[in-house]
Amino acid sequence: MIILASASPRRRELLANLVSSFEVRPADIDETPFPMESPEEYVIRMAREKAEAITAQGVDHRDVIIASDTSVVIDGQILGKPESFAHAKAMLRSLSGKTHQVMTSLCVCNGGLNRVATCNVVSDVSFRGISDLEIEHYWHTGEPCDKAGSYAIQGVGGMFVQHMSGSFSAVVGLPIYEVSQFLSEFGVSPLKENIRE
């Protein structure tokens, strides 16, 4: 069985493009960064801890767990999910007219944790300038509320993106190329999984 360690509907949709059958089990972990922890170290640790949290719930050693974490990073600072409109406004102002990184880590492991594969996919995203009025209107769409960095590239927030270099699916939340490569290493063929009878 394949288990997705995430409550994200975006990750669920992306994984459904690769495999037709999987179970969703959100992982409840403390997502506080460690002091002096780099963004790269943080996102990889988050994915691994999510996977480990699922194995701790009790799974078959043959199960394959997929966990991922996405962070928006500007000037070495991690931008999490906004706690309020003021917080979202500050984040979007910091991204306005600049290029930032979106780091999406991936951890794929078996239920026995004796096979663990991790990676971090870094994409560069350049925003056009955004006015305060646009930020206010965008907030009222409801889209920024649960998004890292207060925007969704696949939604209305895509209108702020001038250029992107990297993996679109990773920016959305799950790096499809890397997931398919890791699944193959674990004996799962996404193309075979998607054959319709």
C-alpha positions in Angstrom: 0.0 0.0 0.0 1.1 3.6 -0.7 0.4 6.1 2.0 0.5 9.9 1.5 1.5 11.6 4.8 -0.3 14.8 4.1 -3.7 16.5 4.4 -3.0 18.8 1.4 -5.6 18.4 -1.3 -3.0 19.7 -3.8 -0.6 16.9 -2.9 -3.4 14.4 -3.1 -4.4 15.6 -6.6 -0.7 15.5 -7.8 -0.1 12.0 -6.5 -3.4 10.8 -8.0 -1.8 11.6 -11.4 0.8 8.9 -10.7 -0.9 6.2 -8.7 -4.6 5.2 -8.8 -4.7 3.8 -5.3 -3.3 5.2 -2.1 -4.3 6.1 1.5 -4.1 9.6 2.9 -2.9 9.9 6.5 -2.0 13.4 7.7 1.1 13.6 9.9 0.8 15.7 13.0 4.3 17.0 13.9 5.9 20.1 15.4 6.9 22.3 12.5 9.0 24.8 14.5 12.4 25.4 12.9 15.5 24.7 15.0 17.7 27.6 16.0 20.4 28.1 13.3 18.7 25.5 11.0 19.0 26.3 7.3 15.9 26.3 5.2 17.3 23.3 3.3 17.9 21.3 6.5 14.4 22.4 7.8 12.4 21.2 4.8 14.2 17.8 4.6 13.7 17.3 8.3 10.0 18.1 8.0 9.4 15.5 5.3 11.4 12.9 7.1 9.6 13.5 10.4 6.2 13.3 8.7 7.1 9.9 7.2 8.4 8.7 10.6 5.2 9.9 12.3 3.2 7.7 10.0 5.4 4.6 10.5 5.0 5.2 14.3 1.2 4.8 13.9 1.8 1.2 12.9 2.1 0.2 9.2 3.1 -2.9 7.3 6.9 -3.0 6.6 6.1 -3.3 2.9 4.0 -0.1 2.8 5.5 2.9 0.9 5.1 6.2 2.7 5.4 9.5 0.8 5.9 12.7 2.7 6.7 16.2 1.5 7.1 19.7 2.9 7.1 23.1 1.1 8.7 26.3 2.3 8.9 29.7 0.6 12.3 31.3 1.3 13.3 34.9 0.7 16.7 36.2 1.7 17.4 33.0 3.7 14.2 33.4 5.7 11.4 30.8 5.7 7.9 32.1 5.1 5.3 29.8 6.6 1.6 30.0 6.5 0.0 33.4 7.4 -1.5 33.8 10.9 -3.5 36.9 9.9 -4.0 39.5 7.1 -1.2 41.6 8.5 1.1 38.6 8.4 0.1 37.7 4.8 0.5 41.4 3.8 4.1 41.5 5.2 5.0 38.3 3.4 3.6 39.4 0.0 5.3 42.8 0.3 8.6 41.0 0.9 8.0 38.9 -2.2 6.8 41.8 -4.4 9.2 42.6 -7.3 11.7 40.0 -6.2 12.9 36.5 -6.8 12.4 33.9 -4.1 13.0 30.2 -3.7 10.4 27.5 -3.1 11.9 24.5 -1.5 9.9 21.3 -1.6 11.4 18.3 0.1 10.4 14.7 -0.4 10.9 11.6 1.7 9.9 8.2 0.5 10.4 5.2 2.8 9.1 1.8 3.5 7.1 0.9 6.6 10.2 -0.6 8.3 12.2 2.6 7.7 15.2 0.5 6.5 14.8 2.1 3.1 14.6 5.9 3.1 15.1 8.3 0.2 15.1 12.1 0.5 15.7 15.0 -1.8 15.0 18.8 -1.9 13.8 20.4 -5.0 14.5 24.2 -5.3 12.6 26.4 -7.7 13.1 30.1 -8.3 9.9 32.2 -8.6 10.0 35.9 -9.6 7.1 38.2 -8.6 6.1 41.4 -10.4 5.4 44.3 -8.1 2.2 44.0 -6.1 0.2 46.9 -4.7 -1.2 47.0 -1.2 -4.7 47.1 -2.8 -4.0 44.0 -4.8 -2.7 42.3 -1.6 -5.9 43.2 0.2 -8.1 42.0 -2.6 -6.1 38.8 -2.9 -6.5 38.1 0.8 -10.3 38.4 0.5 -10.3 35.6 -2.1 -9.4 33.3 0.8 -6.6 31.6 -1.2 -3.6 32.8 0.8 -4.9 31.7 4.2 -3.3 28.2 4.3 -0.5 28.6 1.8 3.3 28.8 2.5 4.3 32.4 1.6 0.7 33.4 1.4 0.1 32.5 -2.3 -0.8 29.6 -4.6 1.0 29.6 -7.9 -1.7 27.2 -9.3 -4.5 29.6 -8.3 -5.2 33.3 -8.4 -1.7 33.9 -7.0 -0.3 32.8 -10.3 -1.1 36.3 -11.7 1.8 37.7 -9.6 4.4 35.3 -11.0 6.5 36.8 -13.8 8.9 33.9 -14.2 9.5 30.5 -12.7 12.5 28.3 -13.1 12.3 24.8 -11.7 9.5 22.3 -11.0 5.9 23.6 -11.2 4.6 20.5 -9.4 7.1 21.0 -6.6 6.0 24.6 -6.1 2.4 23.4 -5.9 3.5 20.9 -3.3 4.8 17.6 -4.6 7.7 17.1 -7.1 6.2 14.6 -9.5 9.4 13.8 -11.4 11.2 12.9 -8.1 8.2 11.0 -6.7 8.1 8.9 -9.8 11.8 8.2 -9.7 11.7 7.2 -6.0 8.6 5.0 -6.5 10.4 3.1 -9.2 13.2 2.5 -6.8 10.7 1.1 -4.4 9.2 -1.2 -7.0 6.2 0.9 -8.0 5.7 1.8 -11.7 3.5 4.9 -12.0 2.7 4.1 -15.7 1.6 0.5 -14.8 -0.4 1.9 -11.9 -2.4 4.1 -14.3 -3.4 1.5 -16.9 -7.2 1.6 -17.2 -8.8 -1.8 -17.6 
